[in-house]
Amino acid sequence: MILMQTKALFIDAYRELNAKKLFWITMALNLVAVIIFASLGITQQGVTFWHWQFESMYFNTGLISQELFYKLQFTSWGAGFWLSWVTTILALVSTAGIIPDLISGGTIEPVLSKPIGRIRLFLTKYLTGLLFVALQILVFSLGCFVVLGIRGGAWEFGLFLALPIVLAFFSFLFSFCALVGLVTRSTIASLLLTMLFWSMIFVVNLGDNIMLQQREGWKLQLQDRQEAIEPQIRFAETRLEQWRDEGGAIPGEGDEPLPEDVTDVLEVVNPTLRQSRERAEQAEEAVETWTTWASRVFALKTILPKTQETIALLERNLISDEELSRLLGTGDNDFSPDEDMPAMADPRATKAVAESMRERSILWILGTSFVFEGVLLALCCWIFARRDF
Amino acid sequence: MEAVIDVQGVEKMYRRRVHALRGVDLRVGSGEIFGLLGPNGAGKSTLVKVLLTVIRATKCQGTLLGAKVGDKGVLRQVGYLPEHHNFPKYLTSRQLLRHFGAMSGVQRAQRNRKADELLEVVGMNDWANAKLGSYSKGMRQRVGLAQALMNDPKLVILDEPTDGVDPIGRKDIREILIRLKDEGRTIFLNSHLLSELEMVCDRVAIMVHGLVRQQGTIEELTDGQSGFAVRAMGPISDELRATISSRLSGIDAIKTNDPSEIVFATSDADAVQPAIDALRSSGVTIRQFGFRRPSLEELFVKAVQEHPDGARPGAQRKGARS
């Protein structure tokens, strides 16, 4: 009977989706997105769209293969923008009413009077909400899979990882949406508060990126500044030797006092050394400060769902470290640090942040996010099981 | 008679303030049509919802179809039509029936057959493939009734089943209820339409402010209140009433609100003749004489009026005088 009831609830959910025009509008938009995806191409000169050609020094077959180009398009705008923004917003609009509609007066009574446990009823309804997104992702991924196979020459089954990954991403938001819907009984409230919650996560992610960029930028600056001190010390030592040879008075030796604002005689001999040491100390303090802030944001993120990192898992799986490194540019050899450049603007920091993000464990990303979702769902079940309708 | 519903001391307190049920004792026998009456806010729907696990009782002892109240499994044998139902408008009536059949655990082939059969019974077979959103209230009520019967229930609980239904539809529903009873099913009715309940119910209970004040067959409830009534052209004086009472030893007069009427608690017409003689000899013109049994409505109004706040809508709030 459990299977029969579950099937009945899923069929009902499908009929409900079918009745909602937004489901088909989203489906049509997904097909349009696949057509756009198929219209993109890459040549030796640059990127093509239909019969138009755009020259590019970064995107051409001399630098990246067709396969990588399509995989990159899929992970960046396909999953990173289309599925995780456009489809998600449309899905939230379509599914935000599932729980409030279920518990509305006149609807819930006949359902609860059937031989189905409340928790199972709630969780099945919750899963039917995910059905919307699953169907949309499946259509989009299938379309992109065919495009990549025909145009990119690679039948990349890894593209279908978008289904569990984007579904997990959506479920984090949907669990919050379901909780608000259950508490407020309002579709509008659950939709708006979920959007607000999502915006909050976005801000935290943005903060995380800024903190990491600052930390990595200052680490590099510290490294650069420490490296810059060495030649200055050598220069000061040479000069000090010259002074001694010339019989000049050496501060700090004999009767000649050492000025109060210097650390050692080398700074007297080479005044820029003092500045460099101060700059290195500043960088060290900045590294410490930004490391502390980055840790705090990381701790905050640990209790929240990791939307950004979850979607990035797709890129991790489809694009290797080597390919990513090539795309970001090795940079190290070509880049010459500028003393006045802000730490955040350092292109090496961008690469370091990308690497740092990739180092975050899947257990942390998905594990803690699912714990968050689990806690919210447990709360929902508790409320739903105890409420009088 | 085996009890289908047998509950004692059912209590429901909302947020520790509103006392919706205050110790309801109720027994519904197998195969009968049982009517639950009560003014708005008396707790009728709350009681039904407690039985169906839609609401959790604060205190409840008893059984539903032999299982402890709250047991989900037993609901497989129960059909329910809520008062203000709001079935999904995107479904056709056939889809709705099949959906709820599946939710009750009815096998596919059986529910397909049963859905068509019930749509025929409630006169909705021509609308089987039309979406519920296009139905009138009466049509939705008919489909709702069919929905409650999808699982061949032993117990059918109907909350205001004729609400919004036209007179022909009401007659149809009454006939369906009688047919269900003939099939051996138990029917529990919540309704405000007392005349309809009177036509079909074997037993009734009157609920006021969260308590069952009376329950039994209509005959049992009217026992001691029915008898021969004499109605005069004008008011009958107290002296004359006293004279008549002295002449009819052993027969009590039933109190009525009509000053021109005297009702004697007897079914023996001969025993009342001396009263008629006394009235006539006093010059009183008699305009009506006959056996009279109070209607369900009169019983209901009386039960409600006997309770100080009975006519006031809403459940009893904690601290209020009962």
Interface residues (C-beta under 8 A of the other chain):
Chain A: M1 M4 Q5 K7 A8 L9 I11 D12 R15 E16 N18 A19 S104 G105 G106 T107 I108 E109 P110 V111 L112 S113 K114 P115 I116 G117 R386 D388 F389
Chain B: Y14 K49 L52 T53 V54 I55 R56 K72 G73 V74 L75 R76 V78 Y80 L81 P82 H84 H85 N86 F87 P88 Y90 L91 Q95 H99 F100 A102 M103 S104 G105 Q147
